[in-house]
Amino acid sequence: MATFARPTFSAKAYAAFRPTYPASLFRTVLDFHQLPLSKNETTLLDLGCGHGLIARALSPHFGRVLGLDPSAGMTKQAMRMTKETNVSFHQGRAEDLQPFLGGRSVDMAVAGQAAHWFDYSAVWRELARVMKPGGTIAFFGYVDGIVQGAAKATAVMNKFVYGFGEVAPGVEGMGSYWEQPGRNILRGLLRSVDVPGDNWRDVTRLTHNPGDPDGEDVAWLKKKMTLGEVEAYTRTFSCYSGWKDAHPEMKSRAEGGDGDVVDVMWDQMVDSTPEWKAMGEQWREAEVIFDWGTYLIMARRK
């Protein structure tokens, strides 16, 4: 993904402000996998590992954890943040596992917030090669969250994040800066991705549309946050990084400028919600529930 190679992209900020995965998600994945009694000879493969969050969380359950990411910056960040001795990270792609893994050597492969970028014509072939019989895959991710109880503010955010052309006087929307087709695949919660039946069985899909009253096994990413935290999260969007590259003259207020697209977006979001607006300069302290759309795809090697 080209975004992570841009000079405006910060792997450190991504690690700090992206949401973490809850224990309920990992329980669902591990229960499906059905771990053996002994973990010593088991291997977990984390594809598109980013800063290593999933690799670290699942490392107690496997003898060896290998994290791969195409971004050199991400793999370096993962190494800096990881103390677990059974975890290693390398720059690599899900489509080419030959340099790292032999045939039938992996017990589980996971991909968190990465599977919408895969070239599946190559990925399915590689995963079928490296996976042990009975081994499992688990792809999961999140997209397009809503602020519960703040429909007007959520509508403003969607206008700025996906809008084309001018979304406020003199301000271009971020819609044209998403990398495609990956973003649209993710917005569809990977319903367009088919798991081939020739090598995989027990295919399971759990999808959650934000706002739906699903249980935590399906709606696994809801989080109480301050508006300041939500604002910081919106600045990790890849479309924002692309927008900044295209508009270097528009500096954020935090950088000493007059405001960028995210500053203007949040001005309008706060104005749309009376209780936030009444807080004045303290609006970032308001607590909300942020509910993401999520998917989880699991399958077992025949």
C-alpha positions in Angstrom: 0.0 0.0 0.0 1.6 3.2 -1.2 0.2 5.3 1.7 2.7 3.9 4.2 5.6 5.0 2.0 4.5 8.7 1.9 6.6 11.3 3.8 3.4 12.5 5.5 2.6 9.1 6.9 3.6 8.5 10.5 3.9 4.9 11.7 4.2 6.1 15.2 0.9 8.0 15.1 -0.8 5.1 13.4 0.3 2.8 16.3 -0.8 5.4 18.9 -4.3 6.3 17.6 -5.6 3.2 15.7 -8.1 1.2 17.7 -6.9 -2.0 19.4 -8.6 -5.4 18.9 -10.6 -6.7 21.9 -10.2 -9.9 23.7 -13.6 -11.1 22.4 -12.3 -11.1 18.8 -9.2 -13.2 19.7 -11.3 -15.6 21.7 -13.6 -16.1 18.6 -10.5 -16.7 16.4 -8.8 -19.1 18.8 -12.0 -21.0 19.5 -12.4 -21.6 15.7 -8.8 -22.6 15.4 -8.9 -25.2 18.2 -5.4 -25.0 19.4 -3.4 -28.3 20.0 -2.4 -29.2 23.5 1.2 -28.3 22.8 2.1 -25.0 21.3 5.8 -25.5 20.9 5.8 -26.6 17.3 3.1 -24.2 16.1 3.5 -21.2 13.8 1.3 -18.1 13.5 1.7 -16.0 10.3 0.5 -12.3 10.6 0.0 -10.8 7.1 0.1 -7.1 6.8 1.2 -7.0 10.5 1.6 -3.3 10.7 3.1 -2.3 14.1 2.7 -5.8 15.4 -0.4 -5.5 17.6 -2.0 -8.8 16.6 1.3 -10.7 16.6 2.0 -9.6 20.2 -1.5 -10.3 21.4 -1.5 -13.9 20.0 2.1 -14.7 20.7 1.4 -16.6 24.0 -0.6 -19.2 22.1 2.1 -20.1 19.5 5.6 -21.3 19.6 6.6 -19.0 16.7 5.1 -15.9 15.3 6.1 -14.4 12.0 4.9 -10.9 11.0 5.1 -9.7 7.4 4.4 -6.2 6.1 5.3 -4.5 2.8 6.1 -1.3 4.6 9.7 -0.9 6.0 8.4 1.8 8.3 5.8 -0.4 9.8 8.1 -3.4 10.3 10.7 -1.1 12.1 7.9 0.3 14.3 6.8 -3.3 15.1 10.4 -4.2 16.1 10.6 -1.2 18.4 7.4 -2.0 20.1 7.9 -5.8 20.6 9.6 -7.5 23.5 8.3 -11.0 22.9 11.2 -13.3 22.0 9.1 -15.7 19.9 8.0 -13.0 17.5 9.9 -11.7 14.4 9.1 -9.2 11.7 10.2 -8.9 8.1 9.4 -6.8 5.2 7.4 -9.0 2.8 4.1 -9.5 0.9 1.3 -11.9 1.4 1.5 -12.8 -2.3 5.1 -14.1 -2.0 5.8 -16.3 1.1 8.6 -18.3 -0.5 11.4 -16.4 1.1 10.0 -17.0 4.6 8.0 -20.3 4.8 8.1 -23.8 3.4 5.2 -26.0 2.5 2.8 -27.1 5.3 4.6 -25.0 7.9 1.9 -22.7 9.3 -0.9 -23.5 11.8 -2.8 -20.2 11.5 -2.6 -17.1 9.3 -4.2 -13.9 10.3 -4.7 -10.5 8.6 -6.0 -7.5 10.5 -7.0 -4.5 8.5 -5.0 -5.7 5.6 -6.9 -8.3 3.6 -8.6 -5.7 1.4 -5.2 -5.1 -0.3 -4.4 -8.7 -1.2 -4.1 -10.0 -4.7 -6.1 -13.1 -4.1 -5.0 -14.9 -7.2 -1.6 -15.2 -5.5 -2.6 -15.1 -1.9 -4.9 -18.1 -2.0 -2.2 -20.1 -3.8 0.5 -19.2 -1.2 -1.7 -19.8 1.8 -2.8 -23.2 0.5 0.9 -24.1 0.0 2.1 -23.1 3.5 -0.9 -24.1 5.6 -0.9 -27.4 7.5 -4.0 -29.6 7.0 -6.6 -28.4 9.5 -4.8 -25.1 9.8 -6.9 -21.9 9.8 -7.1 -18.4 8.4 -8.7 -15.4 10.1 -9.1 -12.1 8.2 -10.7 -9.2 10.1 -11.0 -5.5 9.8 -13.0 -2.4 10.4 -14.4 0.6 8.5 -16.6 3.7 8.6 -17.5 4.1 12.2 -20.3 6.2 13.6 -20.5 8.3 16.7 -23.5 6.8 18.5 -26.2 9.4 19.1 -24.6 12.0 16.9 -26.0 11.3 13.4 -25.5 14.9 12.2 -21.8 14.8 13.2 -21.3 11.4 11.5 -22.9 12.8 8.3 -20.5 15.7 8.4 -17.5 13.3 8.8 -18.7 11.2 5.9 -19.1 14.2 3.7 -15.5 15.3 4.3 -13.9 11.8 4.3 -15.6 10.6 1.1 -16.6 13.9 -0.6 -15.2 14.9 -4.0 -14.6 18.5 -4.9 -15.2 21.4 -2.5 -16.8 20.3 0.8 -16.3 23.7 2.5 -15.3 27.0 1.1 -11.8 26.5 -0.3 -11.5 23.0 1.1 -11.4 19.9 -1.1 -12.8 16.7 0.3 -10.7 13.6 0.9 -12.7 11.2 -1.3 -10.3 11.1 -4.2 -7.3 10.3 -2.0 -8.4 6.8 -0.9 -6.4 4.0 -2.6 -8.7 1.9 -4.7 -10.0 -0.7 -5.2 -8.9 -1.6 -1.6 -11.1 1.0 0.1 -14.3 0.0 -1.6 -13.6 -3.7 -0.9 -13.2 -2.8 2.8 -16.4 -0.6 2.8 -18.2 -3.7 1.5 -16.8 -5.7 4.5 -15.0 -8.0 2.0 -18.3 -9.6 0.8 -16.7 -9.6 -2.7 -13.9 -11.9 -1.5 -14.6 -15.5 -2.1 -12.9 -18.3 -0.2 -12.1 -21.0 -2.7 -13.8 -24.3 -1.8 -11.1 -26.5 -3.4 -8.7 -26.0 -0.5 -10.8 -24.5 2.3 -13.8 -25.7 4.4 -15.8 -24.5 7.4 -15.9 -21.0 5.9 -17.4 -18.6 8.5 -18.3 -14.9 8.0 -19.4 -12.4 10.7 -20.2 -8.9 9.5 -21.5 -5.9 11.5 -22.9 -2.7 10.1 -22.4 0.2 12.5 -25.5 1.0 14.5 -26.9 -2.6 14.3 -27.7 -4.2 17.7 -25.3 -7.2 17.3 -23.6 -9.1 20.1 -19.9 -8.6 20.8 -18.9 -11.7 18.8 -20.1 -9.9 15.7 -19.9 -6.2 16.7 -16.5 -6.6 18.2 -15.2 -3.0 17.8 -17.2 -0.5 19.9 -15.2 1.8 22.1 -15.7 4.6 24.6 -13.5 7.4 23.4 -13.0 11.1 24.0 -13.7 13.3 20.9 -10.0 14.3 21.1 -9.1 10.6 20.6 -11.6 10.3 17.7 -10.1 13.4 16.1 -6.6 11.9 16.4 -7.8 8.7 14.9 -9.3 10.5 11.8 -5.8 12.0 11.2 -4.5 8.4 10.7 -6.8 7.9 7.6 -4.8 7.2 4.5 -6.9 9.6 2.6 -5.8 12.4 5.0 -2.1 11.6 4.3 -2.8 11.8 0.5 -4.8 15.1 1.0 -1.9 16.6 2.9 0.6 15.7 0.2 -1.7 17.5 -2.3 -2.3 20.6 -0.1 1.1 21.4 1.5 0.0 25.0 1.8 -2.8 24.2 4.2 -1.3 23.5 7.6 -3.2 22.2 10.6 -3.7 24.4 13.6 -1.5 22.1 15.6 1.3 22.8 13.1 0.7 26.6 13.5 -1.4 27.0 10.4 -4.9 28.3 9.8 -6.4 24.8 9.6 -6.6 21.9 7.3 -9.4 19.6 6.1 -9.6 17.7 9.4 -9.7 21.0 11.4 -12.6 22.3 9.3 -14.4 18.9 9.5 -14.3 18.9 13.2 -15.4 22.6 13.4 -18.6 21.5 11.5 -19.0 18.3 13.5 -18.9 20.2 16.8 -21.2 22.9 15.4 -23.7 20.2 14.5 -24.0 18.8 18.0 -25.3 21.3 20.6 -23.9 19.6 23.7 -20.4 19.5 22.2 -20.6 23.1 21.0 -21.7 24.2 24.5 -18.3 22.9 25.9 -16.4 25.5 23.9 -12.7 24.8 23.8 -13.1 21.7 26.0 -15.1 19.8 23.4 -12.3 17.3 23.0 -13.0 16.0 26.5 -16.6 14.9 25.6 -16.9 11.1 25.8 -18.7 9.1 23.1 -19.2 5.6 21.9 -17.6 4.9 18.5 -19.0 1.9 16.6 -17.1 0.6 13.6 -18.4 -1.6 10.8 -16.5 -4.9 11.1 -15.9 -8.2 9.3 -14.4 -11.5 10.3 -13.7 -14.3 7.8 -12.5 -17.7 9.0 -11.8 -20.9 7.1 -9.9 -24.2 7.6 -7.5 -25.9 5.3 -8.7 -29.2 3.9 
